[in-house]
Amino acid sequence: MNVNEIQSSYRSSPAQAESDIDLPAIEGDTTRRILRITTRKYEGRGLVSAAQVLEIEEGMTRFAIFGDYRAIIRSQRLKATERNVRAEHALALEAVPALLEAAHAYYAARQRNAMATALPAPV
């Protein structure tokens, strides 16, 4: 993976980081998707790095709560300082290749299931 393919942004108040990576296309599916990695403070859990796939349509992002891929990457009981957020986010980004593979497999299986139910049953 080329580091230039990852678009990252950081905010200092509240401290959080976000990176977007384009998801490879699925055969037979024209939907554009990105893998978004977010690191931020969750009340009672400390810093959490999570991944979720968003669909991009007409410049808008969409996430289906029970239909799109998501995963918790890391959870650490740390203060949400900019330094800690940047360090945790960098560690979370190391998981990108495995997350891309898992997300691609998830959507490929979903596409296969959709195609199987769309075909008429053999007579």
C-alpha positions in Angstrom: 0.0 0.0 0.0 1.2 3.4 -0.9 1.1 6.0 1.9 0.0 8.6 -0.6 -3.3 6.7 -1.0 -4.3 7.4 2.6 -6.0 10.8 3.1 -5.6 11.7 6.8 -6.9 14.6 8.9 -6.4 15.6 12.5 -8.3 17.9 14.9 -7.0 19.1 18.1 -10.2 20.0 19.9 -11.5 17.5 20.6 -8.5 15.4 19.7 -9.3 12.9 16.9 -7.9 11.6 13.7 -9.5 10.2 10.6 -8.1 8.5 7.5 -9.9 7.5 4.3 -8.7 4.7 2.0 -10.4 3.8 -1.3 -11.8 0.2 -1.3 -11.0 -1.8 -4.4 -14.1 -2.3 -6.7 -16.1 -5.6 -6.4 -16.8 -7.4 -9.6 -20.3 -6.8 -10.7 -20.8 -3.9 -8.2 -20.3 -0.3 -9.3 -20.7 1.2 -5.8 -17.7 3.4 -4.7 -16.6 2.7 -1.1 -14.0 4.0 1.3 -12.6 2.5 4.4 -12.6 5.1 7.1 -10.3 4.7 10.1 -11.2 7.0 13.1 -9.3 7.4 16.4 -11.1 9.4 19.1 -12.1 9.4 22.7 -15.1 7.4 23.8 -16.5 8.1 27.2 -15.5 5.4 29.7 -13.3 3.5 27.1 -10.4 5.9 26.4 -9.1 6.1 22.9 -10.7 3.9 20.4 -9.6 3.3 16.8 -12.4 1.9 14.6 -12.8 1.1 10.9 -16.0 1.4 8.9 -16.8 1.2 5.2 -18.8 4.1 3.8 -20.5 4.3 0.4 -19.9 7.4 -1.7 -22.8 8.6 -3.8 -23.0 12.0 -5.4 -20.5 13.4 -3.0 -22.3 12.1 0.1 -21.2 9.3 2.4 -23.6 6.6 3.7 -23.2 3.9 6.3 -25.9 1.2 6.9 -25.7 0.3 10.6 -26.4 -3.4 10.2 -25.3 -3.8 6.6 -21.9 -2.3 6.2 -18.5 -3.5 7.4 -17.1 -2.2 10.6 -14.5 -3.2 13.2 -12.8 -2.0 16.4 -9.1 -1.9 15.8 -7.7 -0.8 19.1 -9.0 0.4 22.5 -6.6 2.0 25.0 -7.2 3.7 28.3 -5.3 6.9 27.4 -6.0 10.6 27.7 -7.2 12.1 24.4 -4.2 14.4 23.9 -3.2 15.2 20.3 0.0 13.3 20.8 -1.8 10.1 22.0 -4.3 10.4 19.3 -1.6 10.6 16.6 0.4 7.7 18.0 -2.7 5.5 18.4 -3.9 6.4 14.9 -0.5 5.5 13.4 -0.7 2.1 15.1 -4.3 1.6 13.8 -3.2 2.4 10.2 -0.8 -0.6 10.4 -3.9 -2.8 10.3 -5.1 -1.3 7.0 -4.0 -4.1 4.7 -5.8 -6.7 6.7 -8.9 -4.5 7.1 -9.0 -3.9 3.3 -8.8 -7.6 2.7 -11.6 -8.4 5.2 -13.8 -5.6 3.9 -13.3 -6.7 0.3 -14.2 -10.3 1.2 -17.3 -9.0 3.1 -18.6 -7.1 0.1 -17.7 -9.8 -2.4 -19.7 -12.4 -0.4 -22.6 -9.9 -0.2 -22.5 -9.4 -3.9 -22.4 -13.2 -4.6 -25.5 -13.6 -2.3 -27.3 -10.8 -4.1 -26.6 -12.3 -7.5 -27.7 -15.8 -6.3 -31.0 -14.5 -5.0 -31.6 -12.4 -8.2 -31.3 -15.5 -10.5 -34.3 -17.7 -11.1 -34.2 -21.1 -9.5 -33.3 -23.9 -12.0 -36.2 -25.9 -13.2 
